[in-house]
Amino acid sequence: MKGSKKLFEGEYLDLWETPKGEDGKSDIILSLRGTHLYLNSDTVFSELQIATDTVQRERNKPSGACYQ
């Protein structure tokens, strides 16, 4: 991860950004307990954002009637 920039440091995972390539694009590195996954920032990382938002909404759905 030499030359990468740390974007987020959490208790369990970190997110890094690789240096930009000749095309001007960079990848996102998901670092989780010693495992590093390189995610294409245009496709895979965007889909990961959608997936985590969807899961979070489903987990936090109110049960029953909240507003009456």
C-alpha positions as CSV (number, residue, x, y, z in Angstrom):
1,M,0.0,0.0,0.0
2,K,3.0,2.2,-0.5
3,G,2.0,5.7,-1.7
4,S,-1.7,5.1,-0.8
5,K,-3.6,7.6,1.2
6,K,-5.7,6.6,4.3
7,L,-9.3,7.7,3.9
8,F,-10.9,6.1,6.9
9,E,-9.5,4.4,10.0
10,G,-12.0,2.4,12.0
11,E,-11.8,-0.1,14.8
12,Y,-12.2,-3.1,12.5
13,L,-11.4,-1.8,9.0
14,D,-9.6,0.8,7.1
15,L,-10.1,2.4,3.7
16,W,-7.2,3.6,1.5
17,E,-7.0,5.2,-1.9
18,T,-4.2,4.1,-4.3
19,P,-2.3,6.7,-6.3
20,K,-4.0,7.8,-9.5
21,G,-2.9,5.9,-12.6
22,E,-2.2,7.2,-16.1
23,D,-6.0,7.3,-16.7
24,G,-6.4,9.6,-13.6
25,K,-8.3,6.9,-11.7
26,S,-7.5,5.3,-8.4
27,D,-8.7,2.2,-6.5
28,I,-10.0,1.8,-3.0
29,I,-8.3,-0.6,-0.7
30,L,-10.5,-2.3,2.0
31,S,-8.1,-3.4,4.8
32,L,-9.8,-5.8,7.2
33,R,-7.7,-7.6,9.8
34,G,-4.6,-8.1,7.6
35,T,-6.6,-8.8,4.4
36,H,-6.4,-6.2,1.6
37,L,-9.1,-6.1,-1.1
38,Y,-8.5,-3.7,-4.0
39,L,-11.9,-2.4,-5.2
40,N,-12.3,-0.5,-8.5
41,S,-13.6,2.9,-7.4
42,D,-15.9,3.3,-10.4
43,T,-17.7,0.0,-10.2
44,V,-17.1,-2.3,-7.2
45,F,-16.8,0.4,-4.5
46,S,-19.9,2.1,-5.8
47,E,-21.8,-1.1,-5.6
48,L,-20.4,-1.8,-2.1
49,Q,-21.8,1.6,-1.0
50,I,-25.3,0.7,-2.3
51,A,-25.1,-2.7,-0.7
52,T,-24.2,-1.4,2.7
53,D,-26.8,1.3,2.6
54,T,-29.4,-1.3,1.6
55,V,-28.4,-3.6,4.4
56,Q,-28.4,-0.8,6.9
57,R,-31.9,0.4,5.9
58,E,-33.2,-3.2,6.2
59,R,-31.6,-3.7,9.6
60,N,-33.0,-0.4,11.0
61,K,-36.5,-0.8,9.6
62,P,-39.1,0.1,12.3
63,S,-41.2,-2.7,13.5
64,G,-44.9,-1.7,13.7
65,A,-46.4,1.7,13.4
66,C,-44.0,4.5,14.4
67,Y,-46.0,7.6,13.6
68,Q,-49.7,7.6,14.5
